[in-house]
Amino acid sequence: IPVASSSYYLSSGAQGISVFKMQEYLNEIAAVNNAASDTGDGMYGPRTTTMVQQFQYLYDLNIDGVIGKATWDAIVNERNKL
C-alpha cells in the first residue's frame, strides 16, 4: 500500500486486500490508543465504518466513515509512526 494516493477510496461494501490492510493499520493504531478494534476480515462493514469514524474524530478529519485521500493518508502516516 503506497504512503499516499488520490486514487484510493474505500467505503461500506468494499472488500479485498486494501480494506484488509486498512483494517490492519487501524487495529495497530487502536491498540496504541486503547480503542476498539475490527475483525480484519477484508470486508468494509459496520464495524469498519465505526472504527474509521472514531479515527476521523480523534484525528480531526471529516467524520463520514469513508476512507478518502485525507483519511487514507492520515491512517498510513499514523501507522508509520508506530
N, C-alpha and C positions, 0 to 999 in steps of 0.2 A: 504494500500500500504506500503510495507516494506521500510525502510530507504535506503537500497541498495540491489541490486540483479543482478547478472551477467546474469540471465535468462530473464530479461526484455529487449525487443526490440520493438519499435514502429516506424512505418514509414507510408508514404502516403498509404491510402487504409485501414489501420487498423480501427477497431471500437470496441466500448464496454466500460466497466467501467474503464479500465486502461487509455484509451485515455481521457475519461471524467475527470478523476482525474488529469491527467497531464495538461489538458486544464484549469481546475480549479486552479491548482497551478500556472501555467504560468500567468493566469489572475490576481491572487493576487500579484505576483511579478511585473507584468506590471503596476498595479495600483500604486505601490510604486515608480516605475521608470518613471511614466508618459509616458508609451509606449502603443502601440496598443494592443488591447485585441482580443480574439477569441469568437466565439459563445458558446463554451462549450456544444456542441451537441453530443459528443462521436464519431464523425467522423473525422478521420485524413485526412483532405483535404488540399487545397492550403493555406488557412488562417492559419491553424495549422502549416504547414510546414514553412511558413514565420515567424510565431511567434517563432518557435523553432530556426530558423536560426538567428533571432535577439537576442535571449537569448544566443546562442552559440557565437555570435560575442561579446556581452557585457561581457561574462564570459571567453573569450579567449579559447574557445573549437573549435574543428574541425567543420567547418561550412558546414554541409551536410544535415541539415533538418531532421535528423533521431535521435530518442531518443534511443541511445545505453547506455551502462553502465555508461560512464563518464557523459553524458548529464543527464541521469536519476538521478544519484547521486547528481549532481550539482543543478538540479531543486528542488529535495527534501530537500537538505541542505539549499538552499536559502529560500525556503518556510518556513522551520522550524525556521529560524532566525527572521521571521516577528512576 
